Amino acid sequence: MNKLDFANELAETTNIPRSKALRIINAMLDILSKKLNEKEKIQFIGFGTLEVRLSPERMARNPRTREPVLIPKRYKAVLRPSEHLLDKLNESHTKIE
């Protein structure tokens, strides 16, 4: 699902025009980006918590040349899913393939 698909689903679910749904999604993404950039934790009850974590520098290998490569430290966004979301995922996927 991409942003346009999501906007279509949001518009259909909430009975609003797709253009308004896109504006809402864009505003939400802007706010999330701003708050994550400020290293603020964002919690959605029943869904999960978005937070920024510092990934330390580490050594890796280039799979083609097998040469060691230093991966510098960097920030990454991480979603820690809630128990409710994990339960829903596992309910709908009872048969693990």
N, C-alpha and C positions, 0 to 999 in steps of 0.2 A: 504494500500500500504506500503510495506516495502522498505528498501534501494535497494535491488536487483530489485524489480519491477520498482522503480524509475530510476535506472540505465538503465534498458532495455528500458524504455520509452524515456529517454534522448538520448540514443544511436540511437534509431529509429528516433526521431525527428531531431537530428542534423547530422545524417548519419555518426557517428563515431563508432569505436568498443566499445563493452560493457566494456572491461577492461579499456579503456581510460575514459569512462564515470564514472566508479567506482573510478578511481584515482581522477578525478575532484571532485566528491561528497565527497570523504574522505578528500581531501585538503580543500574544502569549510567548512566541519564540523569542522575540526581542527582550521581553522581561526576563525570561529564563536565562538567556545568554548574558544579560547584564548582571543578574544576581550571581550566576556561576562565576563570572569574571571577577566579582567581588569576593569570591570564595565563600559565599553564603550557601548554607544547606537548604534545600527545598523539599518539603515533605508533603506528599499527597496521601492522606489517610485512606487506607484500603488499596492503594496502588504501590507506593514505595517512596524511597528517598533518593533524590539526586544530590550528589555532592562532588566536590573536586578533591582529587587526591594527587599527591606528588609521587610520580614514578621515579625511583632512583636510577642513576646511570648504571648501565650494565654492559657486559660484553656479549656479543652474539656472533654468529657466523653467517657469511654470505653463502646461501645454499648452492650457488653456481661455482664460485671460486674456492669455497671453504676458507676464505680469509677471515680472520677475526675483525669485527667491526665494533666500535664503541658507540652505543646508543646513549645519547645525552639524557640527563634527567629532564622530565617534562611533566606538565600537569595534564590530567585526563579526567573526563566526566564519568562518573560511575553511578549506575542505578542499582540500589539495593532494594529488591522487591519485598513487598509486605507479605506476611503470612497469608493474608486473605487472597492476594493475587496468586501466590504459589499454590494455594488450595484449589483455586479456580482452574489454573492451568493443569493441575494433576487430575481434577475431576473430568475435564473434557478430553484428556489423553490417557484414558485408563489402560489402553493397550500400547505399550512402548515397543516401537519397532526398531 
